[in-house]
Amino acid sequence: MKWDELGEQGKQWPVNADGTDTKILHTDTFKRGLGHFYFNAWQMSPEVKANQAEFPYIITTNRELEHYNCGAMTRRTGNGAILTEDVLLINPADAAKHGIAEGDMVCVESARGKVDIKALITDEVKPGILSSTFHFPEMMLNLITSSVSDSLAMCPEYKVVSCRIRKARKTHLRNAGEVIANA
């Protein structure tokens, strides 16, 4: 494909050999064949193996539709009014175990550091699993992420971090991460 073939609207990827674009990625076949599903059993990562006794929870990072990664671009748009902060998704059973209520600040601690983040109690995550976006750098979620890298991709394991939780001694965040302490 050549630059001048893109036209005014560009082309939808992938582009076929004849230069036509594809409106839907998989229509007739899939990479592994139509209807085939390959299941790979979960393998405990080195991060979890090394830390599970002291840090029994796993936190994984996620994204929300309104922002992309750290929000450097999307927070400059009207999306900033739609999604205004990172929150910790926590299962109701785990929240109850630690006396955490909706909106409470939770201290999430890993072997590398700790952060305080507001709780969102939900069945969207299983017991033992926590999740948070990382769209707001002032939350400094990367303070707790793993230093372990995937052996094949050589990328840091941001999706699997062993941690522990407790109700934080701080009540809320204000103005780009400034913390207001309990009186």
C-alpha positions in Angstrom: 0.0 0.0 0.0 1.2 3.5 -0.8 0.5 6.7 0.9 -1.6 8.1 -1.9 -3.8 5.0 -1.8 -5.1 5.9 1.7 -7.5 8.4 0.4 -9.2 11.0 2.6 -10.5 8.6 5.3 -7.6 6.1 5.4 -8.1 2.4 5.3 -9.2 -0.1 8.0 -6.5 -2.5 9.0 -5.6 -5.1 7.9 -5.4 -4.1 4.2 -5.7 -7.0 1.7 -3.1 -7.6 -0.9 -5.4 -6.0 -3.5 -5.4 -2.8 -1.6 -8.9 -3.1 -0.2 -9.4 -2.6 3.5 -11.3 -5.0 5.9 -14.3 -3.7 7.8 -14.2 -6.7 10.1 -11.0 -8.4 11.1 -12.2 -12.1 11.3 -15.1 -12.9 8.9 -14.3 -16.3 7.4 -11.3 -17.7 9.4 -9.4 -17.2 12.6 -5.7 -17.6 13.1 -6.3 -21.0 14.8 -9.2 -22.1 12.7 -12.9 -21.3 12.9 -14.4 -22.7 16.1 -11.1 -23.7 17.7 -10.3 -22.7 21.2 -7.0 -23.4 22.8 -6.9 -23.4 26.5 -3.6 -22.9 28.4 -3.7 -23.7 32.0 -2.8 -20.8 34.3 0.9 -20.9 35.4 1.9 -19.2 38.6 4.3 -16.4 37.8 7.7 -15.9 39.5 6.2 -12.8 41.1 3.4 -14.8 42.8 5.6 -17.7 43.7 8.2 -15.4 45.4 5.7 -13.3 47.4 2.4 -15.2 47.9 2.9 -15.9 51.6 3.5 -12.3 52.6 1.4 -10.8 49.8 -1.7 -13.0 49.3 -3.6 -10.9 46.8 -2.9 -10.3 43.1 -3.5 -6.9 41.6 -3.8 -6.4 37.9 -3.9 -3.2 35.9 -6.7 -2.5 33.5 -7.9 0.3 31.3 -11.3 2.1 31.0 -12.8 3.2 27.7 -12.5 6.9 28.6 -8.7 7.0 28.9 -5.6 5.5 27.3 -2.7 4.4 29.5 -1.6 7.3 31.7 -4.2 9.6 30.1 -1.6 12.1 28.7 -3.8 12.7 25.7 -7.3 11.7 26.9 -7.2 13.7 30.1 -7.0 16.8 27.9 -10.4 16.1 26.4 -13.9 16.0 27.8 -13.1 12.4 28.9 -11.5 13.9 32.0 -15.0 14.8 33.3 -16.3 11.3 32.7 -13.6 9.3 34.5 -11.9 11.4 37.1 -9.8 9.0 39.2 -8.3 5.6 39.5 -10.1 3.3 41.9 -9.3 -0.2 43.3 -11.8 -2.9 42.3 -12.2 -5.2 45.2 -14.5 -8.2 45.7 -17.2 -7.8 48.4 -15.8 -10.8 50.3 -12.3 -9.4 50.4 -13.6 -5.9 51.4 -15.6 -7.4 54.3 -12.6 -9.4 55.5 -10.7 -6.1 55.9 -13.5 -3.9 57.0 -13.4 -1.9 53.8 -16.5 0.0 52.6 -17.3 1.6 49.3 -15.2 4.8 48.9 -12.8 4.0 51.7 -9.1 4.6 51.0 -7.2 1.3 50.8 -3.5 0.8 51.3 -2.2 -1.6 48.6 1.3 -2.8 49.4 3.7 -4.9 47.4 7.3 -5.9 48.0 8.3 -2.7 46.2 6.1 0.0 47.7 2.6 1.0 48.6 -0.2 3.3 47.4 -3.5 4.5 48.8 -6.4 4.3 46.5 -10.2 4.6 46.8 -12.2 1.3 47.0 -14.9 0.3 44.5 -16.5 -2.8 45.8 -17.7 -5.0 42.9 -18.3 -8.6 41.8 -16.3 -7.7 38.6 -13.2 -9.2 40.3 -12.9 -12.6 41.9 -11.9 -13.0 45.6 -8.2 -12.7 45.9 -7.9 -10.5 42.8 -7.7 -6.7 42.8 -7.7 -4.4 39.8 -7.1 -0.8 39.1 -6.6 1.5 36.1 -3.4 3.5 35.8 -4.8 6.6 34.0 -3.8 9.0 36.7 0.0 9.1 37.2 -0.4 11.1 40.5 -1.8 7.8 42.0 1.7 6.4 41.4 0.4 2.8 40.9 3.7 1.9 39.3 5.3 2.1 42.7 3.9 -1.3 43.5 4.2 -3.0 40.1 6.5 -6.0 39.5 10.1 -5.9 38.5 9.7 -9.4 37.0 9.8 -9.6 33.2 8.0 -12.1 31.0 10.7 -14.5 29.8 9.4 -14.5 26.2 8.3 -10.9 25.6 10.8 -9.3 28.0 8.1 -6.9 29.1 7.5 -6.1 32.8 4.7 -8.0 34.5 2.4 -5.1 35.1 -0.6 -7.5 35.1 0.4 -9.8 38.0 1.6 -8.1 41.2 1.5 -9.8 44.6 0.1 -7.5 47.2 -1.7 -7.1 50.5 -4.4 -4.7 51.5 -5.7 -2.9 54.5 -7.9 0.0 55.2 -5.8 3.1 54.9 -5.2 5.6 57.7 -5.9 8.4 55.2 -9.4 9.4 54.3 -9.1 10.7 50.7 -7.0 12.2 48.1 -7.1 15.8 47.0 -5.5 17.8 44.1 -3.2 15.5 42.2 -2.5 13.0 44.9 -2.2 15.3 48.0 -3.4 13.3 50.9 -5.6 14.5 53.7 -5.0 12.6 57.0 -7.6 11.5 59.5 -8.0 13.9 62.4 
